[in-house]
Amino acid sequence: MTIERVAKNPEGLDLAGLLDVIEAEMKDAPDRLRWAMNHCLAQIGIEHAEHRARAIDIGERLEVLKDSPTPPDCTSPFAPIWITEMVRRQHDK
């Protein structure tokens, strides 16, 4: 639910606070929660340019899903790659 709000209706969300929680808790979170936090991290970086550098930095430092196998023609779930690729696609439109 938070991921959708980050992308579509971020008013009232404390994005910097969400990044604080993700930074502090994602690395050691259970798998499903770690995946959701990583997705939220990526959405913040994709949708909110003012938080992009921090989102990429958090992803690079925590390395969550860095080595995740990615099928051909799919975007890696590693947040720095995911953010960079989706932003590139938005600019190519």
C-alpha positions as CSV (number, residue, x, y, z in Angstrom):
1,M,0.0,0.0,0.0
2,T,2.8,2.4,0.8
3,I,4.5,1.6,-2.5
4,E,1.4,2.7,-4.4
5,R,1.1,5.9,-2.4
6,V,4.8,6.7,-3.0
7,A,4.1,6.5,-6.7
8,K,0.6,7.9,-7.1
9,N,-0.3,9.9,-4.0
10,P,2.7,10.9,-1.9
11,E,1.1,13.9,-0.2
12,G,1.3,13.5,3.5
13,L,4.0,10.8,3.3
14,D,7.3,11.4,5.0
15,L,9.6,10.1,2.3
16,A,12.8,11.0,4.1
17,G,11.4,9.1,7.1
18,L,10.6,6.1,5.0
19,L,14.1,6.2,3.7
20,D,15.4,6.3,7.3
21,V,13.4,3.1,8.1
22,I,14.4,1.3,5.0
23,E,18.1,2.2,5.6
24,A,17.9,1.0,9.2
25,E,15.8,-2.2,8.7
26,M,15.9,-3.5,5.2
27,K,19.1,-5.5,5.3
28,D,18.0,-7.7,8.2
29,A,14.2,-7.8,7.4
30,P,12.5,-11.1,6.6
31,D,12.5,-11.9,2.8
32,R,9.0,-10.7,2.0
33,L,9.4,-7.5,4.0
34,R,12.9,-6.9,2.5
35,W,11.4,-7.3,-1.0
36,A,8.6,-4.8,-0.2
37,M,11.1,-2.3,1.4
38,N,13.4,-2.7,-1.7
39,H,10.4,-2.0,-3.9
40,C,9.5,1.1,-1.9
41,L,13.1,2.3,-2.0
42,A,13.1,1.9,-5.8
43,Q,9.8,3.8,-6.2
44,I,11.0,6.7,-4.1
45,G,14.1,6.9,-6.2
46,I,12.2,6.6,-9.5
47,E,9.3,9.0,-8.7
48,H,11.0,11.6,-6.5
49,A,14.1,13.2,-8.0
50,E,14.9,15.1,-4.8
51,H,15.4,11.7,-3.0
52,R,16.9,9.8,-5.9
53,A,20.6,10.1,-4.9
54,R,19.9,9.0,-1.3
55,A,17.8,6.1,-2.5
56,I,20.6,4.9,-4.9
57,D,23.2,5.4,-2.1
58,I,21.1,3.3,0.3
59,G,20.7,0.5,-2.3
60,E,24.4,0.5,-3.1
61,R,25.5,0.3,0.5
62,L,23.0,-2.3,1.6
63,E,23.3,-4.4,-1.6
64,V,19.9,-6.0,-1.2
65,L,19.1,-8.2,-4.2
66,K,22.3,-7.2,-5.9
67,D,23.0,-10.8,-7.0
68,S,19.4,-11.7,-7.7
69,P,19.2,-13.6,-11.0
70,T,17.4,-11.4,-13.6
71,P,15.9,-12.9,-16.7
72,P,16.9,-11.5,-20.1
73,D,14.9,-8.3,-21.0
74,C,14.0,-7.7,-17.4
75,T,15.2,-5.0,-15.1
76,S,17.2,-6.1,-12.1
77,P,15.5,-5.8,-8.7
78,F,18.7,-4.3,-7.3
79,A,17.5,-0.8,-6.5
80,P,20.3,1.3,-8.0
81,I,20.0,-0.5,-11.3
82,W,16.2,-0.5,-11.2
83,I,16.0,3.3,-10.4
84,T,18.5,4.2,-13.0
85,E,16.8,2.2,-15.7
86,M,13.3,3.4,-15.0
87,V,14.4,7.0,-14.9
88,R,16.2,6.5,-18.2
89,R,13.0,5.1,-19.7
90,Q,10.9,8.0,-18.5
91,H,13.4,10.4,-20.1
92,D,13.3,8.4,-23.4
93,K,9.5,8.8,-23.7
